Amino acid sequence: MKILVPVKRVVDYNVKIRVKPDGSGVDLANVKMSMNPFDEIAVEEAIRLKEKGVATEIVVVSIGPAQAAETLRTGLAMGADRGILVKTDETTEPLAVAKILKGVVEAEAPGLVILGKQAIDDDMGQTGQMLAALLGWAQGTFASKLTVEGETLAITREVDGGLQSIALKLPAIVTTDLRLNEPRYASLPNIMKAKKKPIDEKTPADFGVDVAPRLKVLKTVEPPARKAGVKVGSVADLVGKLKNEAGVI
């Protein structure tokens, strides 16, 4: 079985985001970029399935600028077999991404697509669900456990009330939650090998997709600065401040 893993290039989670002075967006100049953490979990899960003999090939795909090839190389260094870069300098919204991925799925014919439940830059969490709808495939979102049993995929989902267990018929779409696994670090030999692994380049036009944004960002602002706290001498003082000053009790 072939597994397709979409990955996104985002601002590294350790970086403190800066807003441009004119409020037009986030300042990306000289900012460290990396693979979306949820997508790293997806790559790791695909590799584990290959190590168990369930998968025969892992293909990572990214949609973005030329620099997204670095993100693909990270996935290849972790253990993926080859990459596909759909090159575009436009900011792609979830629906456009899902349409492009639909074209990639139809071309590659994978038995399973695993992707992160959301990207840490926009937190939309829509692409996996949209892709499943466009393909007409079964979907298991927010997966914290995944087991392949023949042509059936057993998923444990994290939901508001706890955990939900479902069974899906392959082919299927799975989106990963934080507790699914712990991604591995790529070893130096694998990083060197990744440089020789193939990356095919495509464009959105190859899949007949218009990536022109449907949403317009009017303004980007930083959250308000957090006010300094105060120390209290006793529980009575704390209760008094909560009641008289904060008005929360």
Accessible surface in RSA format (square Angstrom, percent):
REM  Atomic radii and reference values for relative SASA: ProtOr
REM  Chains: A
REM  Algorithm: Lee & Richards
REM  Probe-radius: 1.40
REM  Slices: 20
REM RES _ NUM      All-atoms   Total-Side   Main-Chain    Non-polar    All polar
REM                ABS   REL    ABS   REL    ABS   REL    ABS   REL    ABS   REL
RES MET A   1    57.45  29.8  23.70  15.7  33.75  80.4  32.33  27.5  25.12  33.3
RES LYS A   2    44.68  21.8  40.43  24.8   4.25  10.1  21.96  19.8  22.72  24.2
RES ILE A   3     0.00   0.0   0.00   0.0   0.00   0.0   0.00   0.0   0.00   0.0
RES LEU A   4     0.00   0.0   0.00   0.0   0.00   0.0   0.00   0.0   0.00   0.0
RES VAL A   5     0.00   0.0   0.00   0.0   0.00   0.0   0.00   0.0   0.00   0.0
RES PRO A   6    12.96   9.4  11.66  10.6   1.30   4.7  12.01   9.9   0.95   5.9
RES VAL A   7     6.25   4.1   0.00   0.0   6.25  15.1   1.73   1.5   4.53  12.3
RES LYS A   8    67.53  32.9  66.89  41.0   0.64   1.5  54.58  49.1  12.95  13.8
RES ARG A   9    59.20  24.9  44.85  22.9  14.36  34.2   5.44   7.4  53.77  32.6
RES VAL A  10     1.69   1.1   0.13   0.1   1.56   3.8   1.69   1.5   0.00   0.0
RES VAL A  11    15.54  10.2  12.93  11.7   2.61   6.3  12.93  11.2   2.61   7.1
RES ASP A  12     9.40   6.6   7.67   7.6   1.73   4.1   0.00   0.0   9.40   9.4
RES TYR A  13   151.35  70.7 121.46  69.1  29.89  77.8  85.74  64.4  65.61  80.9
RES ASN A  14   113.01  77.9  78.26  75.6  34.75  83.7  30.86  74.3  82.15  79.4
RES VAL A  15    41.00  27.0  25.07  22.7  15.94  38.4  29.87  26.0  11.13  30.2
RES LYS A  16   177.03  86.4 161.03  98.8  16.00  38.1 118.18 106.4  58.85  62.7
RES ILE A  17    82.27  46.8  66.53  49.6  15.74  37.9  67.69  48.7  14.58  39.6
RES ARG A  18   114.11  47.9 111.84  57.0   2.27   5.4  58.38  79.8  55.73  33.8
RES VAL A  19    30.68  20.2  15.45  14.0  15.22  36.7  15.45  13.4  15.22  41.3
RES LYS A  20    85.15  41.5  82.23  50.5   2.93   7.0  29.62  26.7  55.54  59.2
RES PRO A  21   145.63 106.1 102.46  93.4  43.17 156.9 114.67  94.7  30.96 192.4
RES ASP A  22   111.43  78.1  74.58  74.2  36.85  87.1  51.09 120.2  60.35  60.2
RES GLY A  23     7.11   8.8   0.00   N/A   7.11   8.8   6.04  16.6   1.07   2.4
RES SER A  24    69.16  58.4  39.03  52.1  30.13  69.4  43.01  91.6  26.16  36.6
RES GLY A  25    14.80  18.3   0.00   N/A  14.80  18.3  14.80  40.6   0.00   0.0
RES VAL A  26    53.48  35.2  42.96  38.9  10.52  25.3  42.96  37.3  10.52  28.5
RES ASP A  27    38.81  27.2  37.04  36.9   1.76   4.2   2.81   6.6  36.00  35.9
RES LEU A  28    94.31  52.5  80.89  57.9  13.41  33.7  80.91  56.8  13.39  36.0
RES ALA A  29    60.76  55.9  46.25  71.4  14.51  33.0  56.70  79.8   4.05  10.7
RES ASN A  30   163.69 112.9 113.63 109.8  50.07 120.6  42.24 101.7 121.45 117.4
RES VAL A  31    21.65  14.2   4.80   4.3  16.85  40.6   8.23   7.1  13.42  36.4
RES LYS A  32   135.17  65.9 121.14  74.3  14.03  33.4  82.66  74.4  52.51  55.9
RES MET A  33    47.15  24.4  23.77  15.7  23.38  55.7  22.99  19.5  24.15  32.0
RES SER A  34    32.62  27.6  23.59  31.5   9.03  20.8  29.86  63.6   2.75   3.9
RES MET A  35     6.97   3.6   1.23   0.8   5.74  13.7   1.23   1.0   5.74   7.6
RES ASN A  36     1.55   1.1   1.55   1.5   0.00   0.0   0.00   0.0   1.55   1.5
RES PRO A  37    29.01  21.1  27.67  25.2   1.34   4.9  27.79  22.9   1.21   7.5
RES PHE A  38    16.96   8.5  16.96  10.5   0.00   0.0  16.96  10.3   0.00   0.0
RES ASP A  39     8.91   6.2   8.91   8.9   0.00   0.0   0.00   0.0   8.91   8.9
RES GLU A  40    48.74  28.0  48.74  36.9   0.00   0.0   1.66   3.2  47.08  38.4
RES ILE A  41     6.28   3.6   6.28   4.7   0.00   0.0   6.28   4.5   0.00   0.0
RES ALA A  42     0.00   0.0   0.00   0.0   0.00   0.0   0.00   0.0   0.00   0.0
RES VAL A  43     0.00   0.0   0.00   0.0   0.00   0.0   0.00   0.0   0.00   0.0
RES GLU A  44     3.06   1.8   3.06   2.3   0.00   0.0   0.00   0.0   3.06   2.5
RES GLU A  45    10.12   5.8  10.12   7.7   0.00   0.0   0.00   0.0  10.12   8.3
RES ALA A  46     0.00   0.0   0.00   0.0   0.00   0.0   0.00   0.0   0.00   0.0
RES ILE A  47     8.55   4.9   8.55   6.4   0.00   0.0   8.55   6.2   0.00   0.0
RES ARG A  48    82.70  34.7  82.06  41.8   0.64   1.5  20.84  28.5  61.86  37.5
RES LEU A  49     2.67   1.5   2.67   1.9   0.00   0.0   2.67   1.9   0.00   0.0
RES LYS A  50    68.53  33.4  59.05  36.2   9.48  22.6  40.55  36.5  27.98  29.8
RES GLU A  51   116.14  66.7  77.00  58.3  39.13  93.2  48.43  93.7  67.71  55.3
RES LYS A  52   146.10  71.3 108.75  66.7  37.35  88.9  78.57  70.7  67.53  71.9
RES GLY A  53    61.67  76.0   0.00   N/A  61.67  76.0  32.76  89.9  28.91  64.7
RES VAL A  54    44.23  29.1  29.55  26.7  14.68  35.4  35.56  30.9   8.68  23.5
RES ALA A  55     5.12   4.7   0.00   0.0   5.12  11.6   0.00   0.0   5.12  13.6
RES THR A  56    98.20  69.8  76.38  77.4  21.82  52.0  68.24  91.7  29.96  45.3
RES GLU A  57    44.10  25.3  44.10  33.4   0.00   0.0  15.78  30.5  28.32  23.1
RES ILE A  58     0.00   0.0   0.00   0.0   0.00   0.0   0.00   0.0   0.00   0.0
RES VAL A  59     0.00   0.0   0.00   0.0   0.00   0.0   0.00   0.0   0.00   0.0
RES VAL A  60     0.00   0.0   0.00   0.0   0.00   0.0   0.00   0.0   0.00   0.0
RES VAL A  61     0.69   0.5   0.00   0.0   0.69   1.7   0.00   0.0   0.69   1.9
RES SER A  62     1.40   1.2   0.29   0.4   1.12   2.6   1.12   2.4   0.29   0.4
RES ILE A  63    23.54  13.4   6.87   5.1  16.68  40.2   6.87   4.9  16.68  45.3
RES GLY A  64     6.44   7.9   0.00   N/A   6.44   7.9   6.44  17.7   0.00   0.0
RES PRO A  65    41.09  29.9  41.09  37.5   0.00   0.0  41.09  33.9   0.00   0.0
RES ALA A  66    53.16  48.9  45.33  70.0   7.82  17.8  45.63  64.3   7.53  19.9
RES GLN A  67    89.65  50.1  85.23  62.3   4.43  10.5  28.54  60.8  61.11  46.3
RES ALA A  68     0.58   0.5   0.58   0.9   0.00   0.0   0.58   0.8   0.00   0.0
RES ALA A  69    28.96  26.6  28.91  44.6   0.04   0.1  28.96  40.8   0.00   0.0
RES GLU A  70   114.90  66.0 108.79  82.3   6.11  14.5  47.16  91.2  67.74  55.3
RES THR A  71     5.79   4.1   2.70   2.7   3.09   7.4   3.00   4.0   2.79   4.2
RES LEU A  72     0.00   0.0   0.00   0.0   0.00   0.0   0.00   0.0   0.00   0.0
RES ARG A  73    76.66  32.2  75.65  38.6   1.02   2.4  30.92  42.3  45.74  27.7
RES THR A  74    55.64  39.6  50.28  51.0   5.36  12.8  30.90  41.5  24.74  37.4
RES GLY A  75     0.00   0.0   0.00   N/A   0.00   0.0   0.00   0.0   0.00   0.0
RES LEU A  76     0.55   0.3   0.00   0.0   0.55   1.4   0.00   0.0   0.55   1.5
RES ALA A  77     4.67   4.3   4.37   6.7   0.31   0.7   4.37   6.2   0.31   0.8
RES MET A  78     7.94   4.1   3.16   2.1   4.78  11.4   2.73   2.3   5.21   6.9
RES GLY A  79    24.39  30.1   0.00   N/A  24.39  30.1  16.43  45.1   7.96  17.8
RES ALA A  80     0.00   0.0   0.00   0.0   0.00   0.0   0.00   0.0   0.00   0.0
RES ASP A  81    41.46  29.0  33.16  33.0   8.30  19.6  15.19  35.7  26.27  26.2
RES ARG A  82    47.58  20.0  47.58  24.3   0.00   0.0  23.32  31.9  24.26  14.7
RES GLY A  83     0.59   0.7   0.00   N/A   0.59   0.7   0.00   0.0   0.59   1.3
RES ILE A  84     6.86   3.9   6.86   5.1   0.00   0.0   6.86   4.9   0.00   0.0
RES LEU A  85     1.31   0.7   1.31   0.9   0.00   0.0   1.31   0.9   0.00   0.0
RES VAL A  86     0.00   0.0   0.00   0.0   0.00   0.0   0.00   0.0   0.00   0.0
RES LYS A  87    76.20  37.2  70.01  43.0   6.20  14.8  37.13  33.4  39.07  41.6
RES THR A  88    14.90  10.6   6.24   6.3   8.66  20.6  10.14  13.6   4.76   7.2
RES ASP A  89   133.63  93.6  97.38  96.9  36.24  85.7  39.52  93.0  94.10  93.8
RES GLU A  90    91.54  52.6  79.93  60.5  11.61  27.6  22.57  43.7  68.97  56.3
RES THR A  91   111.49  79.3 101.63 103.0   9.86  23.5  71.01  95.4  40.48  61.2
RES THR A  92    25.25  18.0  11.04  11.2  14.22  33.9   0.07   0.1  25.18  38.1
RES GLU A  93    26.85  15.4  24.73  18.7   2.12   5.1  15.87  30.7  10.98   9.0
RES PRO A  94    13.65   9.9  12.26  11.2   1.39   5.0  13.45  11.1   0.19   1.2
RES LEU A  95    53.14  29.6  52.38  37.5   0.77   1.9  52.38  36.8   0.77   2.1
RES ALA A  96    11.88  10.9   8.88  13.7   3.01   6.8  10.52  14.8   1.37   3.6
RES VAL A  97    26.74  17.6  26.74  24.2   0.00   0.0  26.74  23.2   0.00   0.0
RES ALA A  98     0.00   0.0   0.00   0.0   0.00   0.0   0.00   0.0   0.00   0.0
RES LYS A  99    77.89  38.0  73.24  44.9   4.65  11.1  39.44  35.5  38.46  41.0
RES ILE A 100     0.00   0.0   0.00   0.0   0.00   0.0   0.00   0.0   0.00   0.0
RES LEU A 101     1.46   0.8   1.46   1.0   0.00   0.0   1.46   1.0   0.00   0.0
RES LYS A 102    61.93  30.2  61.93  38.0   0.00   0.0  28.36  25.5  33.57  35.8
RES GLY A 103    14.62  18.0   0.00   N/A  14.62  18.0  10.87  29.8   3.75   8.4
RES VAL A 104     2.06   1.4   1.59   1.4   0.47   1.1   2.06   1.8   0.00   0.0
RES VAL A 105     4.13   2.7   3.55   3.2   0.59   1.4   3.55   3.1   0.59   1.6
RES GLU A 106   109.47  62.9  78.03  59.0  31.45  74.9  42.60  82.4  66.88  54.6
RES ALA A 107    80.00  73.6  39.11  60.4  40.89  93.0  49.72  70.0  30.28  80.2
RES GLU A 108    28.99  16.6  22.65  17.1   6.34  15.1   2.66   5.1  26.34  21.5
RES ALA A 109    80.12  73.7  54.68  84.4  25.44  57.9  62.07  87.4  18.05  47.8
RES PRO A 110     6.41   4.7   0.00   0.0   6.41  23.3   0.07   0.1   6.34  39.4
RES GLY A 111    19.50  24.1   0.00   N/A  19.50  24.1  17.45  47.9   2.05   4.6
RES LEU A 112     0.00   0.0   0.00   0.0   0.00   0.0   0.00   0.0   0.00   0.0
RES VAL A 113     0.00   0.0   0.00   0.0   0.00   0.0   0.00   0.0   0.00   0.0
RES ILE A 114     0.00   0.0   0.00   0.0   0.00   0.0   0.00   0.0   0.00   0.0
RES LEU A 115     8.92   5.0   8.92   6.4   0.00   0.0   8.92   6.3   0.00   0.0
RES GLY A 116     8.41  10.4   0.00   N/A   8.41  10.4   0.13   0.4   8.27  18.5
RES LYS A 117    41.94  20.5  36.70  22.5   5.24  12.5   1.73   1.6  40.22  42.8
RES GLN A 118    49.09  27.4  42.09  30.8   7.00  16.7   8.44  18.0  40.64  30.8
RES ALA A 119    13.10  12.0   9.69  15.0   3.41   7.8   9.69  13.6   3.41   9.0
RES ILE A 120    56.86  32.4  36.43  27.1  20.43  49.3  36.43  26.2  20.43  55.5
RES ASP A 121    76.98  53.9  37.13  37.0  39.85  94.2  29.87  70.3  47.11  47.0
RES ASP A 122    62.91  44.1  37.15  37.0  25.76  60.9  27.03  63.6  35.88  35.8
RES ASP A 123    86.76  60.8  65.40  65.1  21.36  50.5  20.57  48.4  66.20  66.0
RES MET A 124    75.27  39.0  52.77  34.9  22.50  53.6  55.97  47.6  19.30  25.6
RES GLY A 125    24.10  29.7   0.00   N/A  24.10  29.7  10.32  28.3  13.78  30.9
RES GLN A 126    74.48  41.6  70.43  51.5   4.05   9.6  18.06  38.4  56.42  42.8
RES THR A 127    28.64  20.4  27.05  27.4   1.59   3.8  12.20  16.4  16.44  24.9
RES GLY A 128     3.54   4.4   0.00   N/A   3.54   4.4   0.28   0.8   3.26   7.3
RES GLN A 129    55.17  30.8  52.56  38.4   2.61   6.2  35.83  76.3  19.33  14.7
RES MET A 130    59.42  30.8  55.48  36.7   3.95   9.4  59.32  50.4   0.11   0.1
RES LEU A 131     0.00   0.0   0.00   0.0   0.00   0.0   0.00   0.0   0.00   0.0
RES ALA A 132     1.58   1.5   0.47   0.7   1.11   2.5   0.70   1.0   0.89   2.3
RES ALA A 133    80.10  73.6  48.37  74.6  31.72  72.2  59.63  84.0  20.46  54.2
RES LEU A 134    64.46  35.9  43.96  31.5  20.50  51.5  47.52  33.4  16.94  45.6
RES LEU A 135    33.27  18.5   8.07   5.8  25.21  63.4  10.91   7.7  22.36  60.2
RES GLY A 136    68.67  84.7   0.00   N/A  68.67  84.7  35.15  96.5  33.53  75.1
RES TRP A 137    51.44  20.6  36.37  17.6  15.08  35.4  24.43  13.0  27.01  43.8
RES ALA A 138    38.74  35.6  21.72  33.5  17.01  38.7  32.76  46.1   5.98  15.8
RES GLN A 139    71.20  39.8  58.15  42.5  13.04  31.1  19.71  42.0  51.49  39.0
RES GLY A 140     0.26   0.3   0.00   N/A   0.26   0.3   0.25   0.7   0.01   0.0
RES THR A 141    12.35   8.8  11.63  11.8   0.72   1.7   4.24   5.7   8.12  12.3
RES PHE A 142    65.96  33.0  65.96  40.9   0.00   0.0  65.96  40.0   0.00   0.0
RES ALA A 143     0.00   0.0   0.00   0.0   0.00   0.0   0.00   0.0   0.00   0.0
RES SER A 144    18.84  15.9   9.26  12.4   9.58  22.1   5.24  11.1  13.60  19.1
RES LYS A 145   129.56  63.2 127.73  78.4   1.83   4.4  71.99  64.8  57.57  61.3
RES LEU A 146     9.49   5.3   0.00   0.0   9.49  23.8   0.00   0.0   9.49  25.5
RES THR A 147    53.30  37.9  50.92  51.6   2.37   5.7  40.85  54.9  12.45  18.8
RES VAL A 148    27.99  18.4   7.23   6.5  20.77  50.0   7.23   6.3  20.77  56.3
RES GLU A 149   105.79  60.7  89.78  67.9  16.01  38.1  40.18  77.7  65.61  53.6
RES GLY A 150    63.27  78.0   0.00   N/A  63.27  78.0  43.00 118.0  20.27  45.4
RES GLU A 151   133.06  76.4 127.40  96.4   5.67  13.5  64.03 123.8  69.03  56.4
RES THR A 152    47.38  33.7  47.38  48.0   0.00   0.0  19.75  26.5  27.63  41.8
RES LEU A 153     0.00   0.0   0.00   0.0   0.00   0.0   0.00   0.0   0.00   0.0
RES ALA A 154    31.70  29.1  30.22  46.6   1.48   3.4  30.50  42.9   1.21   3.2
RES ILE A 155     2.42   1.4   0.00   0.0   2.42   5.8   1.00   0.7   1.41   3.8
RES THR A 156    25.45  18.1  24.91  25.2   0.54   1.3  10.19  13.7  15.26  23.1
RES ARG A 157    42.18  17.7  42.18  21.5   0.00   0.0   3.91   5.3  38.27  23.2
RES GLU A 158    34.91  20.0  26.84  20.3   8.08  19.2  12.87  24.9  22.04  18.0
RES VAL A 159    57.74  38.0  37.92  34.3  19.82  47.8  46.57  40.5  11.16  30.3
RES ASP A 160   164.23 115.0 122.80 122.2  41.43  98.0  45.45 107.0 118.77 118.5
RES GLY A 161    82.86 102.2   0.00   N/A  82.86 102.2  42.50 116.6  40.36  90.4
RES GLY A 162    36.49  45.0   0.00   N/A  36.49  45.0  32.97  90.5   3.52   7.9
RES LEU A 163   126.08  70.2  91.50  65.5  34.58  86.9  91.63  64.4  34.45  92.7
RES GLN A 164    78.30  43.8  73.97  54.1   4.33  10.3  20.81  44.3  57.49  43.6
RES SER A 165    93.62  79.1  65.28  87.1  28.34  65.3  39.72  84.6  53.90  75.5
RES ILE A 166    48.25  27.5  36.36  27.1  11.89  28.7  44.95  32.4   3.30   9.0
RES ALA A 167    76.45  70.3  45.81  70.7  30.64  69.7  46.11  64.9  30.34  80.4
RES LEU A 168    16.60   9.2  14.09  10.1   2.52   6.3  16.60  11.7   0.00   0.0
RES LYS A 169   167.99  82.0 161.80  99.3   6.19  14.7 104.49  94.1  63.49  67.6
RES LEU A 170    29.29  16.3  10.09   7.2  19.20  48.3  10.24   7.2  19.05  51.3
RES PRO A 171    57.56  42.0  54.43  49.6   3.13  11.4  54.58  45.1   2.98  18.5
RES ALA A 172     0.00   0.0   0.00   0.0   0.00   0.0   0.00   0.0   0.00   0.0
RES ILE A 173     0.72   0.4   0.40   0.3   0.32   0.8   0.40   0.3   0.32   0.9
RES VAL A 174     0.00   0.0   0.00   0.0   0.00   0.0   0.00   0.0   0.00   0.0
RES THR A 175     2.31   1.6   2.31   2.3   0.00   0.0   1.83   2.5   0.49   0.7
RES THR A 176     0.00   0.0   0.00   0.0   0.00   0.0   0.00   0.0   0.00   0.0
RES ASP A 177     5.14   3.6   5.14   5.1   0.00   0.0   0.00   0.0   5.14   5.1
RES LEU A 178    94.44  52.6  84.24  60.3  10.20  25.6  84.24  59.2  10.20  27.4
RES ARG A 179   153.53  64.5 128.86  65.7  24.67  58.7  74.94 102.4  78.59  47.6
RES LEU A 180    19.08  10.6   2.24   1.6  16.84  42.3   2.24   1.6  16.84  45.3
RES ASN A 181    16.94  11.7   0.00   0.0  16.94  40.8  11.83  28.5   5.11   4.9
RES GLU A 182   139.33  80.0 132.35 100.1   6.98  16.6  54.68 105.8  84.65  69.1
RES PRO A 183    34.25  25.0  23.66  21.6  10.59  38.5  23.66  19.5  10.59  65.8
RES ARG A 184    83.26  35.0  67.81  34.6  15.45  36.8  43.31  59.2  39.95  24.2
RES TYR A 185   213.16  99.5 192.14 109.3  21.02  54.7 145.68 109.5  67.48  83.2
RES ALA A 186    32.68  30.1  10.03  15.5  22.66  51.5  11.62  16.4  21.06  55.8
RES SER A 187    50.49  42.7  40.55  54.1   9.94  22.9  44.95  95.7   5.54   7.8
RES LEU A 188   127.45  71.0 120.32  86.1   7.13  17.9 120.71  84.8   6.74  18.1
RES PRO A 189    81.91  59.7  74.64  68.0   7.27  26.4  81.28  67.1   0.62   3.9
RES ASN A 190    56.46  38.9  55.63  53.8   0.83   2.0   5.20  12.5  51.26  49.5
RES ILE A 191    72.15  41.1  71.32  53.1   0.83   2.0  71.32  51.4   0.83   2.3
RES MET A 192    99.32  51.4  95.64  63.3   3.68   8.8  85.31  72.5  14.01  18.6
RES LYS A 193   127.77  62.3 122.53  75.2   5.24  12.5  75.79  68.2  51.98  55.4
RES ALA A 194     1.91   1.8   1.91   2.9   0.00   0.0   1.91   2.7   0.00   0.0
RES LYS A 195   128.68  62.8 108.56  66.6  20.12  47.9  68.55  61.7  60.13  64.1
RES LYS A 196   186.30  90.9 152.76  93.7  33.54  79.9 103.09  92.8  83.21  88.6
RES LYS A 197    53.22  26.0  48.68  29.9   4.54  10.8  34.17  30.8  19.05  20.3
RES PRO A 198    77.74  56.7  67.43  61.5  10.30  37.5  77.69  64.1   0.05   0.3
RES ILE A 199    35.51  20.2   9.65   7.2  25.87  62.4   9.66   7.0  25.85  70.2
RES ASP A 200    66.82  46.8  63.08  62.8   3.73   8.8  12.72  29.9  54.09  53.9
RES GLU A 201   107.99  62.0  80.17  60.7  27.81  66.2  27.74  53.7  80.25  65.5
RES LYS A 202    86.73  42.3  83.99  51.5   2.74   6.5  28.42  25.6  58.31  62.1
RES THR A 203    60.17  42.8  60.17  61.0   0.00   0.0  55.39  74.4   4.78   7.2
RES PRO A 204    12.60   9.2  12.60  11.5   0.00   0.0  12.60  10.4   0.00   0.0
RES ALA A 205    82.30  75.7  58.95  91.0  23.35  53.1  63.50  89.4  18.80  49.8
RES ASP A 206    90.45  63.4  53.72  53.5  36.74  86.9  18.75  44.1  71.70  71.5
RES PHE A 207    47.74  23.9  18.55  11.5  29.19  75.9  27.24  16.5  20.50  58.7
RES GLY A 208    72.03  88.8   0.00   N/A  72.03  88.8  37.62 103.2  34.41  77.1
RES VAL A 209    18.04  11.9   6.27   5.7  11.77  28.4   9.77   8.5   8.27  22.4
RES ASP A 210   118.37  82.9  92.04  91.6  26.32  62.2  44.44 104.6  73.93  73.7
RES VAL A 211    16.62  10.9  14.55  13.2   2.07   5.0  14.59  12.7   2.02   5.5
RES ALA A 212    58.35  53.6  45.14  69.7  13.20  30.0  46.73  65.8  11.62  30.8
RES PRO A 213    70.78  51.6  47.74  43.5  23.04  83.8  48.51  40.1  22.27 138.4
RES ARG A 214   177.88  74.7 140.77  71.8  37.11  88.3  59.65  81.5 118.23  71.7
RES LEU A 215   119.70  66.7 105.27  75.3  14.44  36.3 108.21  76.0  11.49  30.9
RES LYS A 216   174.68  85.2 147.71  90.6  26.98  64.2  94.83  85.4  79.86  85.1
RES VAL A 217   109.40  72.0  82.99  75.1  26.42  63.7  87.52  76.0  21.88  59.3
RES LEU A 218   156.23  87.0 121.90  87.2  34.33  86.3 124.54  87.5  31.69  85.3
RES LYS A 219   148.97  72.7 123.44  75.7  25.53  60.8  68.20  61.4  80.76  86.0
RES THR A 220    32.66  23.2  27.68  28.1   4.98  11.9  24.86  33.4   7.80  11.8
RES VAL A 221   103.48  68.1  82.15  74.4  21.33  51.4  85.15  74.0  18.33  49.7
RES GLU A 222   105.91  60.8  87.97  66.6  17.94  42.7  26.29  50.9  79.62  65.0
RES PRO A 223   116.44  84.9  97.58  89.0  18.86  68.6 104.52  86.3  11.93  74.1
RES PRO A 224   128.31  93.5 102.99  93.9  25.32  92.0 114.60  94.6  13.72  85.3
RES ALA A 225    98.32  90.4  66.52 102.6  31.81  72.4  76.36 107.5  21.96  58.2
RES ARG A 226   236.11  99.1 200.37 102.1  35.74  85.1  78.65 107.5 157.46  95.4
RES LYS A 227   189.14  92.3 166.56 102.2  22.58  53.8 116.39 104.8  72.74  77.5
RES ALA A 228   100.98  92.8  64.72  99.9  36.26  82.5  75.52 106.4  25.45  67.4
RES GLY A 229    73.51  90.6   0.00   N/A  73.51  90.6  41.34 113.5  32.16  72.0
RES VAL A 230   116.71  76.8  84.59  76.6  32.11  77.4  91.01  79.1  25.70  69.7
RES LYS A 231   203.78  99.4 173.25 106.3  30.53  72.7 120.75 108.7  83.03  88.4
RES VAL A 232    55.33  36.4  25.46  23.1  29.87  72.0  30.86  26.8  24.47  66.4
RES GLY A 233    75.23  92.8   0.00   N/A  75.23  92.8  36.44 100.0  38.79  86.9
RES SER A 234    55.16  46.6  41.94  56.0  13.22  30.4  48.52 103.3   6.64   9.3
RES VAL A 235   117.01  77.0 112.11 101.5   4.90  11.8 113.55  98.7   3.46   9.4
RES ALA A 236    76.39  70.2  58.64  90.5  17.75  40.4  65.99  92.9  10.41  27.6
RES ASP A 237    70.38  49.3  63.73  63.4   6.65  15.7  13.66  32.1  56.72  56.6
RES LEU A 238    79.85  44.5  79.85  57.1   0.00   0.0  79.85  56.1   0.00   0.0
RES VAL A 239    67.45  44.4  67.45  61.1   0.00   0.0  67.45  58.6   0.00   0.0
RES GLY A 240    23.26  28.7   0.00   N/A  23.26  28.7  22.76  62.5   0.50   1.1
RES LYS A 241    70.88  34.6  68.46  42.0   2.42   5.8  37.57  33.8  33.31  35.5
RES LEU A 242    61.91  34.5  61.81  44.2   0.10   0.2  61.91  43.5   0.00   0.0
RES LYS A 243   128.62  62.7 117.41  72.0  11.22  26.7  59.74  53.8  68.88  73.4
RES ASN A 244   120.82  83.3  84.08  81.2  36.75  88.5  28.74  69.2  92.08  89.0
RES GLU A 245   128.24  73.6  91.75  69.4  36.49  86.9  44.57  86.2  83.66  68.3
RES ALA A 246    60.78  55.9  27.08  41.8  33.69  76.6  37.43  52.7  23.35  61.8
RES GLY A 247    57.70  71.2   0.00   N/A  57.70  71.2  24.81  68.1  32.90  73.7
RES VAL A 248    99.95  65.8  65.94  59.7  34.02  82.0  73.36  63.7  26.59  72.1
RES ILE A 249   113.71  64.7  65.27  48.6  48.44 116.7  99.70  71.8  14.00  38.0
END  Absolute sums over single chains surface
CHAIN  1 A    14212.4      10850.1       3362.4       8195.2       6017.2
END  Absolute sums over all chains
TOTAL         14212.4      10850.1       3362.4       8195.2       6017.2
